[in-house]
Amino acid sequence: MTKTDINEELEYIEKVKKINEGKNLKYNVFTMGCQLNENDSEKICGMAEKMGYTKTENIADADLVIYLSLIHISEPTRLRCI
């Protein structure tokens, strides 16, 4: 990711934060998979919170639902499958 990409991302987060101001929006995140998915979910949660969302465990209360399920096969696992 380039410095330009990061700056654009931060600008976007600020724009969304202004749009969401005073709306008391909530998000819910559901993560399946490996530790890398957990790490990605933490990053996405941080971004959502910077945009003005607060986390809720109740999916019915969520204005934004994040579902993260990616599969990454590590090299040792791949080699065992061959």
Buried (B, 14 or more C-beta within 10 A) or exposed (E): EEEEEEEEEEEEBEEBBEEBEEEEBBBBBEBEBBEEBEEBBEEBBEBBBEBBBEEBEEEEEBBBEBEBEEEEEEEEEEEEEE
